[in-house]
Amino acid sequence: MERAGIQKELGESEIVIKTIQKDQIDEIAQLLTTSMMKNSAYFYVFNNETSRERKLRRLMTCMVKLYARHGGTYVIYHDAKIAGTFTCLPSKHLSPNLMDLVKSKILFLPFFSSIRELRRLWAISKRNIGYLREMQLGLTFWHCCLLAVTSESQQFRIGMKAISIFLRHHDGHMVITTQGDKNIRYFSQFGFVVKYKYVVDTFENAIMLKNGSL
């Protein structure tokens, strides 16, 4: 992957959010894999260290394909180089349809993962979708599904700036899922509040809501 090489503070005017194209899927999936390797959710799901990266890459490729089908996956650019990803979908897309599952190849994940890994992934997904659907009964919101920034770009708060830009141009609320008190404290600075917290075995997660723009 060609690195962004950002040398100065980025203003919001320098951050452009675009829909992802087919020829970018592999690059975006690799960026997400690198980022999510440190994510406690995927440590829990793929607890075999030797196969974690390979299986996570397959999952991330499927997820990018799924979100791209609905125009909900965005890429953050700086000088036309990918500095990070930002995927946000309306709450009506909480559950994929059969064509989504086939086109994104999520339907074929059982052939690449063990039964135990699929059960762990389903346990987390079931909780997330259940709580998100419960929230959907009371409000319409955007669900920030995937958010990752290249390691050399993280100091510029690109992810939070992308959220700010997005909320200014889209009505409604935003929901994120995050793990750990450190992440909860970080997003709390910007008005996100915890709506649900849950534990599955050794994995802890929180669902946070932001009302209106930053």
Buried (B, 14 or more C-beta within 10 A) or exposed (E): EEEBEBEEEBEEEBBBBEEBEEEBBEBBBBBBBBBBBEBBBBBBBBEEEEBBBEBBBBBBBBBBBBBBBBEBBBBBBBEEBBBBBBBBBBBEBBEBEEEBBEBBBBBEBEEBBEEEBBEBBEBBEEBBEEBBEEBBEEEEBBBBBBBBBBEEBBEBBBBBBBBBBBBEEEEBBBBBBBBEEEBBEBBEEEBBEEBBEBEBEEBBBBBBBBEEBB
